[in-house]
Every structure is written in structure tokens, then in C-alpha cells.
Amino acid sequence: MRHGHLIILWLLTDMILFIGLFVLAYFLRVGFIFSTDFPFDRFLTTTLLITPLWLSALISTRTFALMRRQTSIRNGLHIAFCAVIGTALFALTYYFLHGAFFSRLLLVQALLLTWGIIWMWHMLFSHVLHYVLRKTNTFPVLVVGVTRESMRLIDLLQKKKSPLKPVAILDGRGVKERDIHGVPVKGKLNKLEDVLQEDHITHLIQCSDLEQTINLLSACRNKGITYMNLPSLLGIVERDERVDRLEGQPVTIVSPKDKWWKWPFQ
């Protein structure tokens, strides 16, 4: 099964789960009956109307990105943010369509259910996604540079069973090792074009040879390959960097250690 098909399946299951959780919140609040005071058909219609908007908000956070860690707190906060948006959209839409308000406790239940259960579902589905892609449709990765960081990266990708699978290594100066964790070292960068074509490379990760960045980036652009680099390439080794924007311009930021509560405002 291809990556695109799995993403479509993921989106559809999220939509079904979102609707189902709102319906569950309804029955938890009014009891497992169809209330005449709060008609179920109105509730369900409103839920169906706001579901695509909720999903659009979730997509905009890049929650479905291949390299997103679904278990991270940041990802959980993104899902929580979208749960708040979904609940607010439901309240506004129901009010404008039907004019009558309803239980605020129901909104709280829907919010907590959509946050907690959808986050758990994302963690589970990410494992399924990685397993299926690893078995049927991996993304061949070329690693440039033999360094301690690149060795650690290759080991990490293999242990995590990432769909990004290192299949070849090149080094600008040449090394005596023939393989790193079972991934063959195929020589120097003069073999770049051959390796990109023969191994059907989809992703390139640069770990050293900073002076070759322009050439590597140009080759990736010409062949439609995703280019990445490790922060250690630029001498950043503490893993406390982040990519942000300065007046719209992408920049890499390493902030000084400060009070934890200042971090969101730096």
C-alpha cells in the first residue's frame, strides 16, 4: 500500500472517529435515548457540517506529516488545539442554525474525548503506517558523510523501523569502512549521480562536507529528491535548535538557556 493511500485512510478514519466521539458525547450526556429536548438529528447534522473544517485545521498543523512524532507533547498540544476549534465550531454552528443552546457539559465531554482518543489513535496509526511502509514502500535514503552523528542517525532509523530507510552512504573524503550498521559505503561524492539513480533515492541527508551543500541541494532539486541536513553540519551539536521564521525568512535558532516559562515567547 502506498503512502498516499495510507494518508487518505488516516484522514477518513479521523473523520469517522471525530463524528463517532461527538455522538458518544451526546449519549453520555442525555442517556442512551433520542432526546426530544435536544434532537439527535440536529446534533448529527451540525457535527457532519463542522467535521471537514476540524480536519482542515488538523491538517494545517502538519499532524499527518511522515516524520512527525505522534507521541510528542507538541503533537498532543496540536491535537488539543484542533479539538478546541472543533468544539467551538460546533457550538457556533448549532447556535446559528437552531438558535437554542444546550449543555455545556456535553461540549467539555466532546472536547476531552476528541483530544484524548484521537491522539491515542494517531499514536497507534503512526506505528501501523511505519510498519506497512517499511514492509511495502520504503523511502530510500542516501546519507552523505560518515560521522558519529550520521552513525547515530542510521542506527536510530533502523531501531525505530522508520519508513525512511538508509540504503547507501557517500563520504567526500572517503573512509575505510565498507558499511555502517549494514548500510554500504559506496565511495566518494563523485558517485553521487550513479547512486541517486541506481538506488532510486527519495531522500538525502547531509551529515558532513559542508562545502558540497550547493552541489547536493542542486542535485536533489533536479531529481525531485527531499534534501535534509543534520544540525551538526553547521557545528550545532546540543540538539536545542529549532527552525523558525524571521519576518517570513526561515532561520535556525539556538536560544540561550533561560527560565522554562520564557521559551514560548522567545
Backbone bond lengths (Angstrom), bond angles and torsions (degrees), N, CA, C in turn:
res aa  C-N    CA-C-N  psi(-1)  N-CA   C-N-CA  omega(-1)  CA-C   N-CA-C  phi
1 M - - - 1.463 - - 1.532 109.17 -
2 R 1.326 116.95 133.30 1.458 121.25 -176.66 1.519 111.93 -80.30
3 H 1.328 113.75 160.63 1.460 120.36 -178.18 1.520 111.48 -57.34
4 G 1.336 117.46 -43.58 1.463 120.94 -179.42 1.515 112.55 -60.71
5 H 1.323 117.09 -40.40 1.461 121.03 179.04 1.530 111.17 -65.49
6 L 1.339 116.08 -38.79 1.452 119.73 179.08 1.526 111.66 -67.00
7 I 1.336 116.75 -37.89 1.464 120.40 178.25 1.526 110.45 -65.21
8 I 1.335 116.95 -42.11 1.475 120.10 177.17 1.523 110.31 -60.97
9 L 1.341 116.41 -43.09 1.467 120.51 177.45 1.519 110.35 -61.66
10 W 1.318 117.31 -40.70 1.464 122.38 179.39 1.529 110.84 -62.21
11 L 1.325 116.13 -45.38 1.467 120.48 179.52 1.529 111.37 -62.73
12 L 1.320 115.89 -43.48 1.467 119.85 -179.61 1.526 111.48 -64.89
13 T 1.334 116.94 -42.03 1.463 119.61 179.75 1.531 110.61 -66.86
14 D 1.327 117.01 -34.87 1.463 119.78 176.48 1.525 111.49 -63.80
15 M 1.329 116.25 -42.30 1.460 120.16 178.85 1.531 111.05 -62.97
16 I 1.335 116.18 -45.74 1.464 120.51 179.81 1.524 110.52 -63.68
17 L 1.329 115.83 -41.26 1.465 120.14 -179.84 1.524 110.85 -66.16
18 F 1.323 117.88 -41.27 1.465 121.52 179.01 1.528 110.85 -60.50
19 I 1.327 116.32 -46.99 1.470 120.35 178.72 1.529 110.60 -63.33
20 G 1.327 115.62 -44.60 1.457 119.97 -179.35 1.517 112.82 -62.25
21 L 1.314 116.96 -37.33 1.468 120.10 -179.40 1.528 111.53 -71.50
22 F 1.321 117.30 -35.49 1.463 119.51 175.00 1.528 110.53 -66.31
23 V 1.332 116.61 -39.92 1.468 120.20 177.09 1.528 110.13 -63.59
24 L 1.342 116.20 -40.82 1.459 120.04 177.53 1.524 110.63 -61.78
25 A 1.323 116.80 -42.65 1.471 120.44 178.03 1.528 110.86 -60.67
26 Y 1.330 116.17 -37.68 1.476 120.46 178.07 1.527 110.92 -60.01
27 F 1.328 115.94 -50.71 1.466 119.59 -176.90 1.530 112.44 -70.62
28 L 1.333 116.62 -31.08 1.456 119.02 175.66 1.526 111.32 -65.45
29 R 1.320 115.83 -30.63 1.462 119.44 -176.98 1.530 112.31 -84.57
30 V 1.352 117.26 -45.46 1.469 119.56 -174.24 1.524 112.31 -97.29
31 G 1.345 116.69 -5.71 1.462 119.73 -173.23 1.518 109.10 92.93
32 F 1.300 116.13 163.82 1.454 119.67 -176.27 1.528 110.57 -82.31
33 I 1.336 112.54 63.40 1.463 122.46 177.16 1.518 107.65 -141.69
34 F 1.322 117.74 167.21 1.457 121.89 173.66 1.525 107.69 -96.73
35 S 1.325 115.89 103.12 1.456 121.42 -174.41 1.526 111.08 -70.73
36 T 1.325 116.19 137.39 1.472 120.50 174.23 1.522 111.22 -81.26
37 D 1.331 117.04 -25.16 1.462 120.49 178.01 1.525 111.83 -74.21
38 F 1.292 115.15 -29.32 1.468 120.95 -179.56 1.526 107.61 -134.44
39 P 1.345 117.91 83.07 1.473 122.44 -171.04 1.529 112.46 -58.19
40 F 1.325 114.81 134.01 1.463 120.61 -178.23 1.522 111.85 -67.13
41 D 1.349 118.12 -35.40 1.459 119.61 -177.75 1.528 111.54 -63.56
42 R 1.327 117.76 -37.66 1.464 121.23 176.11 1.530 110.62 -65.24
43 F 1.328 114.76 -43.01 1.463 120.27 -179.96 1.525 110.65 -61.28
44 L 1.337 116.41 -47.25 1.458 120.70 -177.40 1.530 111.14 -66.98
45 T 1.324 117.41 -40.88 1.467 120.60 178.92 1.524 111.19 -60.52
46 T 1.312 116.20 -43.69 1.466 120.54 179.01 1.527 110.78 -63.55
47 T 1.323 116.40 -41.75 1.464 120.48 179.01 1.525 110.99 -62.16
48 L 1.324 116.84 -42.87 1.462 120.45 179.45 1.529 111.38 -64.09
49 L 1.313 116.74 -35.84 1.465 120.43 -179.28 1.524 112.68 -67.62
50 I 1.325 116.99 -37.99 1.465 118.94 -174.19 1.532 112.82 -91.20
51 T 1.331 117.26 -11.00 1.467 119.69 -177.95 1.528 113.13 -58.44
52 P 1.359 120.33 -47.81 1.478 119.11 178.36 1.527 112.91 -60.58
53 L 1.329 117.50 -33.62 1.465 120.61 179.06 1.525 110.80 -69.16
54 W 1.338 115.59 -41.64 1.469 119.40 176.09 1.522 110.70 -61.56
55 L 1.333 116.96 -43.86 1.460 120.42 -179.20 1.526 110.83 -65.28
56 S 1.319 117.63 -37.00 1.466 120.88 177.03 1.522 111.27 -61.76
57 A 1.335 115.76 -41.15 1.465 119.80 177.62 1.527 110.73 -63.09
58 L 1.335 116.37 -40.24 1.460 120.57 179.78 1.520 110.82 -66.82
59 I 1.316 117.15 -40.95 1.466 121.24 178.25 1.519 110.40 -62.36
60 S 1.341 117.35 -38.54 1.468 121.09 -177.09 1.524 112.45 -64.66
61 T 1.326 118.35 -20.52 1.463 121.43 177.16 1.524 112.10 -84.74
62 R 1.315 117.71 -0.44 1.475 124.25 -178.67 1.531 111.59 61.19
63 T 1.318 115.30 32.08 1.456 120.39 178.72 1.525 111.79 -63.33
64 F 1.328 117.30 -27.05 1.460 121.30 -176.18 1.524 112.74 -92.51
65 A 1.331 117.95 7.30 1.463 121.04 -178.88 1.526 110.47 -62.82
66 L 1.328 115.86 144.98 1.461 121.60 -175.03 1.521 111.87 -59.29
67 M 1.333 117.73 -37.77 1.465 120.48 -175.19 1.526 112.98 -96.24
68 R 1.320 118.26 8.80 1.461 120.94 178.51 1.535 110.31 -74.46
69 R 1.333 116.63 129.50 1.474 121.35 175.57 1.519 108.23 -82.42
70 Q 1.321 116.16 107.84 1.459 120.79 -175.26 1.525 112.55 -69.12
71 T 1.334 117.45 -19.09 1.460 120.56 -178.88 1.527 112.77 -86.12
72 S 1.320 117.64 -6.51 1.467 120.05 -174.54 1.531 111.35 -72.44
73 I 1.328 115.37 151.15 1.462 121.09 177.32 1.528 110.30 -61.52
74 R 1.306 116.51 -38.17 1.472 120.24 179.77 1.519 110.56 -60.10
75 N 1.331 116.30 -42.94 1.458 119.44 179.16 1.530 110.98 -66.14
76 G 1.328 116.12 -38.92 1.463 119.94 177.14 1.520 111.94 -62.22
77 L 1.326 116.63 -37.45 1.462 120.72 178.26 1.531 111.08 -68.98
78 H 1.334 117.20 -35.23 1.465 120.21 175.84 1.531 110.40 -63.04
79 I 1.322 116.45 -43.58 1.464 120.21 179.21 1.528 110.26 -66.70
80 A 1.335 116.68 -37.90 1.463 120.38 177.24 1.524 110.64 -63.46
81 F 1.323 116.86 -42.36 1.460 121.69 178.20 1.525 111.01 -59.42
82 C 1.333 116.09 -43.55 1.466 120.28 179.70 1.527 110.99 -70.14
83 A 1.342 117.46 -31.17 1.470 120.28 175.43 1.522 110.19 -64.53
84 V 1.319 116.68 -39.66 1.467 120.64 176.28 1.523 110.14 -63.24
85 I 1.340 116.33 -44.21 1.468 120.32 178.52 1.527 110.62 -60.48
86 G 1.336 116.40 -45.52 1.464 120.21 -179.78 1.516 112.31 -61.03
87 T 1.328 116.54 -42.19 1.461 120.55 179.68 1.523 111.12 -66.79
88 A 1.331 116.57 -41.98 1.466 120.48 178.68 1.528 111.13 -64.96
89 L 1.314 117.18 -41.50 1.469 120.88 177.38 1.521 111.33 -61.49
90 F 1.336 115.51 -40.54 1.454 118.98 178.97 1.528 110.71 -62.42
91 A 1.332 116.77 -47.05 1.463 120.37 -178.07 1.527 111.20 -61.57
92 L 1.327 116.67 -44.98 1.465 120.28 -179.17 1.527 111.59 -66.53
93 T 1.336 116.16 -44.71 1.467 120.32 -178.06 1.520 110.96 -64.40
94 Y 1.326 116.86 -44.06 1.467 119.93 179.69 1.524 110.72 -63.40
95 Y 1.331 115.96 -40.58 1.467 119.44 -178.70 1.528 111.42 -64.67
96 F 1.336 116.65 -44.11 1.459 119.41 -178.03 1.528 112.85 -73.60
97 L 1.333 117.43 -28.46 1.465 119.87 179.73 1.522 112.57 -80.13
98 H 1.326 115.36 -38.68 1.457 118.50 -170.47 1.529 114.13 -121.31
99 G 1.300 117.40 -11.69 1.456 120.67 173.47 1.512 115.33 76.00
100 A 1.313 118.22 -24.06 1.462 121.46 -177.67 1.527 109.31 -94.84
101 F 1.327 116.34 138.62 1.451 119.56 177.99 1.527 109.21 -92.92
102 F 1.292 117.73 178.92 1.451 121.06 -173.57 1.522 109.30 -150.36
103 S 1.313 117.56 -166.37 1.465 122.51 -174.04 1.523 112.43 -66.08
104 R 1.325 115.79 127.56 1.462 120.09 174.39 1.520 111.17 -71.41
105 L 1.336 116.83 -27.37 1.463 120.38 177.04 1.522 110.78 -62.27
106 L 1.321 117.82 -35.42 1.458 121.18 177.96 1.524 110.25 -60.99
107 L 1.337 116.97 -41.30 1.461 120.81 178.75 1.526 110.96 -63.44
108 V 1.319 116.49 -41.44 1.468 120.12 179.00 1.522 110.22 -63.66
109 Q 1.335 116.62 -43.15 1.465 120.08 178.76 1.516 111.36 -63.00
110 A 1.335 116.99 -43.34 1.464 120.74 178.86 1.522 111.00 -63.15
111 L 1.324 116.39 -40.45 1.461 120.80 179.11 1.520 111.52 -61.50
112 L 1.324 116.79 -49.29 1.462 120.33 -178.07 1.526 112.01 -66.77
113 L 1.319 116.17 -39.46 1.465 119.93 179.38 1.527 111.60 -64.93
114 T 1.338 116.39 -47.53 1.466 118.97 -177.78 1.523 111.42 -67.33
115 W 1.317 117.21 -32.57 1.465 118.87 177.64 1.533 110.67 -70.77
116 G 1.321 116.31 -58.18 1.452 120.16 -172.52 1.518 114.08 -65.55
117 I 1.325 116.84 -49.20 1.464 119.59 -173.70 1.525 111.42 -74.22
118 I 1.326 117.63 -37.41 1.471 118.51 178.43 1.513 110.36 -68.61
119 W 1.324 118.65 -35.53 1.467 120.09 175.61 1.527 110.35 -63.40
120 M 1.336 117.32 -44.65 1.462 120.29 177.46 1.531 111.00 -62.14
121 W 1.340 116.36 -39.73 1.453 119.73 178.65 1.524 111.04 -64.32
122 H 1.334 117.30 -38.55 1.461 120.45 178.43 1.524 111.17 -64.92
123 M 1.325 116.89 -39.91 1.463 119.40 177.65 1.525 110.62 -63.06
124 L 1.322 116.69 -41.95 1.463 120.53 179.39 1.523 110.80 -67.37
125 F 1.340 116.64 -46.07 1.462 119.36 -175.94 1.525 111.21 -67.29
126 S 1.335 117.78 -31.85 1.466 119.23 178.78 1.529 110.65 -62.99
127 H 1.340 117.02 -35.80 1.467 119.96 175.97 1.528 110.34 -66.49
128 V 1.327 116.19 -42.38 1.467 120.21 177.50 1.521 110.28 -62.60
129 L 1.339 116.19 -44.77 1.461 121.35 179.85 1.521 111.32 -58.44
130 H 1.321 116.79 -48.85 1.461 120.40 -179.37 1.521 111.35 -64.86
131 Y 1.332 117.03 -39.77 1.466 120.09 -179.41 1.524 111.11 -64.81
132 V 1.327 116.51 -47.51 1.465 120.15 -178.13 1.524 110.93 -64.75
133 L 1.339 116.41 -44.74 1.463 119.08 -179.70 1.517 111.18 -65.59
134 R 1.321 116.41 -37.73 1.465 120.19 179.11 1.527 110.63 -62.90
135 K 1.327 116.05 -35.21 1.463 120.23 -177.82 1.523 112.73 -82.54
136 T 1.329 117.15 -32.57 1.473 118.92 -169.19 1.519 114.82 -120.98
137 N 1.328 118.89 -25.91 1.468 118.03 -169.47 1.523 110.50 -156.29
138 T 1.353 116.11 65.07 1.452 119.97 -179.48 1.527 111.01 -73.44
139 F 1.325 114.71 164.63 1.458 121.39 177.15 1.531 107.71 -107.60
140 P 1.325 118.42 106.39 1.472 120.92 -177.11 1.531 111.55 -64.82
141 V 1.329 115.28 131.22 1.465 121.68 -175.61 1.524 109.90 -116.56
142 L 1.328 115.63 134.72 1.462 121.89 170.66 1.523 107.69 -101.91
143 V 1.317 116.64 125.26 1.460 122.51 176.58 1.522 108.23 -101.29
144 V 1.322 117.20 127.74 1.461 122.39 179.81 1.519 108.43 -107.15
145 G 1.328 115.79 115.02 1.459 121.02 177.74 1.509 112.57 108.03
146 V 1.322 115.84 129.06 1.462 121.33 175.15 1.525 107.67 -103.10
147 T 1.314 115.74 103.15 1.465 122.56 179.18 1.527 108.56 -137.17
148 R 1.332 116.09 172.47 1.466 118.33 177.08 1.524 111.30 -62.39
149 E 1.351 116.39 -36.32 1.461 120.35 179.22 1.527 111.40 -67.53
150 S 1.325 117.44 -41.01 1.470 119.50 -179.78 1.529 110.69 -69.03
151 M 1.334 116.93 -36.75 1.469 119.64 176.20 1.527 110.69 -62.90
152 R 1.339 115.03 -42.43 1.465 119.49 179.19 1.531 110.26 -64.73
153 L 1.318 116.63 -39.07 1.464 120.48 179.89 1.525 111.35 -64.54
154 I 1.316 117.21 -45.83 1.468 121.04 -179.87 1.524 110.13 -60.84
155 D 1.329 116.02 -44.58 1.468 120.54 178.85 1.524 110.96 -61.71
156 L 1.334 116.88 -40.86 1.464 121.38 -179.85 1.527 111.21 -65.02
157 L 1.330 117.55 -45.87 1.466 121.18 -179.95 1.525 111.04 -61.35
158 Q 1.315 116.50 -37.35 1.465 119.87 179.92 1.526 111.44 -72.61
159 K 1.331 116.66 -41.56 1.467 119.18 -179.16 1.522 111.59 -67.50
160 K 1.332 116.77 -36.88 1.465 121.32 -179.08 1.525 112.23 -82.18
161 K 1.356 115.86 -1.16 1.462 120.92 -178.63 1.537 111.21 52.75
162 S 1.314 114.93 45.61 1.458 121.05 -179.20 1.531 110.50 -68.17
163 P 1.345 116.63 144.27 1.474 118.64 173.85 1.526 112.26 -66.76
164 L 1.336 117.04 -17.13 1.467 120.64 171.89 1.527 107.53 -81.14
165 K 1.334 116.29 105.08 1.457 121.25 -170.46 1.533 110.68 -110.56
166 P 1.331 118.42 112.92 1.472 120.17 175.69 1.530 110.51 -61.87
167 V 1.316 116.09 126.80 1.466 119.99 -179.19 1.518 112.04 -121.50
168 A 1.341 117.46 -13.45 1.466 119.98 -178.54 1.525 109.41 -157.66
169 I 1.341 114.78 152.18 1.464 121.86 177.56 1.521 108.61 -130.86
170 L 1.320 116.21 135.96 1.460 122.51 171.70 1.523 108.30 -123.96
171 D 1.329 116.09 148.89 1.458 120.11 178.35 1.524 108.40 -135.44
172 G 1.321 116.29 134.97 1.462 120.94 -174.98 1.513 113.96 -61.98
173 R 1.312 118.12 -31.81 1.458 121.59 -176.03 1.526 112.95 -104.30
174 G 1.317 116.11 -10.77 1.456 119.88 -177.88 1.517 111.12 83.80
175 V 1.311 116.70 142.77 1.465 122.34 179.86 1.523 109.12 -136.20
176 K 1.327 115.29 160.79 1.461 119.49 -178.24 1.522 112.58 -80.02
177 E 1.344 117.01 -22.87 1.466 119.73 -179.41 1.529 110.50 -65.32
178 R 1.317 115.63 140.69 1.460 120.58 177.68 1.518 112.17 -94.15
179 D 1.315 116.82 -21.36 1.457 119.92 176.49 1.523 108.87 -156.00
180 I 1.330 114.97 156.58 1.464 122.72 175.71 1.526 107.22 -124.09
181 H 1.320 116.57 113.64 1.468 121.96 -177.59 1.536 111.03 51.86
182 G 1.326 115.60 39.52 1.462 120.59 177.86 1.521 115.33 85.65
183 V 1.334 118.12 -5.39 1.468 121.74 178.60 1.521 108.13 -91.69
184 P 1.336 118.99 122.29 1.468 120.92 -174.07 1.523 113.46 -68.08
185 V 1.324 115.46 137.61 1.466 121.77 170.90 1.530 106.38 -89.22
186 K 1.321 117.52 115.08 1.461 121.31 -170.16 1.531 114.09 -100.89
187 G 1.336 116.12 12.63 1.448 118.12 174.00 1.507 113.21 118.80
188 K 1.356 114.26 -153.37 1.456 121.02 -177.39 1.531 110.32 -94.15
189 L 1.326 114.88 -178.86 1.465 120.13 -174.67 1.525 113.49 -72.43
190 N 1.340 117.51 -8.74 1.463 118.14 175.49 1.532 111.82 -67.71
191 K 1.332 116.55 -12.97 1.464 121.20 177.76 1.528 112.30 -97.30
192 L 1.321 117.12 11.19 1.461 121.12 -173.90 1.526 112.62 -56.19
193 E 1.322 117.47 -52.65 1.466 120.90 -176.48 1.520 111.03 -60.17
194 D 1.331 116.91 -42.39 1.467 120.50 -178.69 1.532 111.04 -64.05
195 V 1.347 116.43 -44.00 1.468 120.01 -178.37 1.527 110.63 -66.42
196 L 1.338 117.24 -42.51 1.465 120.06 179.29 1.523 111.23 -57.87
197 Q 1.318 116.35 -38.55 1.470 120.55 -177.10 1.525 111.66 -81.51
198 E 1.314 117.47 -46.34 1.468 120.83 -174.76 1.525 112.62 -68.02
199 D 1.326 116.75 -37.72 1.463 120.31 -176.49 1.524 112.79 -96.29
200 H 1.339 116.42 5.48 1.477 121.28 177.18 1.535 111.18 52.39
201 I 1.320 115.95 48.77 1.457 122.29 -174.91 1.533 110.64 -63.54
202 T 1.340 115.85 133.92 1.474 121.37 175.50 1.530 111.80 -110.86
203 H 1.352 117.53 -22.13 1.459 121.96 -179.52 1.533 109.02 -137.08
204 L 1.317 115.89 139.96 1.469 121.67 175.38 1.528 107.91 -123.59
205 I 1.342 115.71 130.69 1.460 121.13 178.46 1.516 108.23 -117.58
206 Q 1.323 116.88 115.76 1.458 121.91 179.95 1.518 109.49 -91.31
207 C 1.347 115.70 125.64 1.464 121.13 -177.69 1.523 112.72 -117.83
208 S 1.328 117.86 -11.13 1.464 121.63 177.15 1.532 107.80 -159.05
209 D 1.346 115.79 -169.30 1.470 121.36 -179.82 1.529 111.17 58.60
210 L 1.332 114.84 58.27 1.456 121.04 -177.49 1.519 112.24 -56.96
211 E 1.328 116.79 -33.61 1.475 120.34 -177.97 1.521 113.06 -66.63
212 Q 1.332 117.11 -14.61 1.458 121.37 -179.63 1.536 112.80 -96.38
213 T 1.324 117.17 7.32 1.461 121.01 -173.96 1.526 112.33 -57.78
214 I 1.324 116.83 -47.54 1.473 120.15 -177.91 1.521 110.86 -61.03
215 N 1.335 116.96 -42.83 1.468 120.51 -179.83 1.526 111.35 -65.23
216 L 1.334 116.47 -41.85 1.466 120.00 -179.88 1.526 110.91 -67.26
217 L 1.324 115.97 -43.63 1.460 120.17 -179.99 1.521 110.88 -64.34
218 S 1.336 116.91 -38.73 1.467 120.71 178.47 1.525 111.10 -64.73
219 A 1.332 116.90 -41.86 1.466 120.66 178.90 1.527 110.59 -64.06
220 C 1.329 116.35 -39.81 1.466 119.61 178.94 1.521 111.22 -65.36
221 R 1.317 117.31 -41.76 1.458 120.34 179.94 1.523 111.68 -65.88
222 N 1.315 116.64 -38.46 1.466 119.95 -179.34 1.521 112.32 -66.95
223 K 1.331 116.85 -30.85 1.466 120.65 -175.54 1.530 113.22 -107.00
224 G 1.340 117.97 6.93 1.458 120.57 178.60 1.515 113.42 67.51
225 I 1.340 116.84 37.22 1.461 122.81 -178.45 1.525 109.27 -102.95
226 T 1.324 116.61 140.42 1.462 121.18 177.15 1.528 109.56 -76.48
227 Y 1.336 116.13 125.47 1.464 121.67 -179.66 1.522 109.69 -101.55
228 M 1.332 116.73 136.85 1.466 122.71 174.83 1.522 108.31 -139.22
229 N 1.325 116.30 158.40 1.459 119.17 171.21 1.516 110.34 -142.12
230 L 1.312 115.40 156.75 1.452 121.45 177.58 1.525 109.46 -85.46
231 P 1.331 117.79 145.16 1.464 120.12 176.46 1.523 113.04 -56.82
232 S 1.338 117.00 -28.10 1.467 120.02 179.81 1.522 111.48 -63.02
233 L 1.323 117.58 -21.55 1.463 121.07 176.16 1.527 110.67 -59.52
234 L 1.331 116.26 -32.88 1.462 122.19 -179.41 1.527 112.14 -97.75
235 G 1.330 116.26 8.50 1.456 120.18 179.89 1.511 113.62 86.42
236 I 1.342 118.09 9.98 1.467 121.99 179.01 1.524 107.51 -95.85
237 V 1.313 117.44 113.66 1.462 119.62 -172.44 1.527 113.20 -123.99
238 E 1.313 118.59 1.32 1.463 120.27 -175.85 1.523 113.38 -88.89
239 R 1.324 118.34 -7.70 1.463 123.70 179.45 1.535 112.50 61.31
240 D 1.325 116.36 32.10 1.463 119.76 177.11 1.526 111.02 -116.99
241 E 1.333 115.56 19.71 1.461 120.42 179.82 1.526 110.29 -88.57
242 R 1.303 116.10 161.54 1.461 120.96 174.46 1.524 108.32 -149.25
243 V 1.308 115.94 153.18 1.461 121.68 176.36 1.516 107.97 -96.08
244 D 1.321 115.78 128.14 1.460 121.27 -179.66 1.530 107.93 -139.70
245 R 1.316 116.07 -173.11 1.465 120.61 179.61 1.520 110.33 -124.13
246 L 1.331 115.01 136.66 1.449 122.96 176.37 1.522 107.62 -113.90
247 E 1.340 115.45 102.79 1.469 121.09 -175.32 1.530 111.21 54.03
248 G 1.343 115.34 38.84 1.458 120.24 178.29 1.516 114.69 91.57
249 Q 1.326 117.31 -12.69 1.466 121.40 -179.35 1.531 110.28 -91.01
250 P 1.344 119.40 122.79 1.466 120.35 178.75 1.529 111.26 -62.25
251 V 1.319 116.63 132.62 1.463 121.82 177.00 1.527 108.67 -139.78
252 T 1.332 115.72 154.20 1.456 121.66 172.73 1.517 108.06 -97.82
253 I 1.326 116.78 128.88 1.462 121.91 -174.25 1.521 110.03 -118.33
254 V 1.319 115.97 132.71 1.462 122.48 169.03 1.516 106.45 -122.23
255 S 1.320 117.76 105.12 1.457 122.29 -176.22 1.528 110.51 -87.10
256 P 1.334 117.78 150.00 1.467 119.79 175.34 1.520 110.39 -66.54
257 K 1.325 115.30 150.98 1.464 119.28 178.43 1.522 109.07 -64.88
258 D 1.320 116.34 131.01 1.457 121.05 -175.91 1.523 108.38 -147.03
259 K 1.309 116.01 -174.31 1.459 120.27 177.29 1.526 110.12 -58.12
260 W 1.343 116.13 140.28 1.461 119.82 -175.00 1.517 111.87 -59.74
261 W 1.331 116.97 -33.50 1.459 119.15 -175.50 1.519 112.55 -74.93
262 K 1.331 117.73 -12.10 1.465 120.40 178.41 1.522 112.67 -83.44
263 W 1.354 115.97 -17.25 1.467 119.28 -174.00 1.527 114.12 -55.96
264 P 1.357 121.09 -44.21 1.466 119.24 -177.96 1.520 113.93 -63.96
265 F 1.345 117.39 -16.60 1.464 120.43 -174.64 1.521 112.89 -105.82
266 Q 1.320 117.57 2.41 1.468 120.24 -178.98 1.524 110.90 -86.71
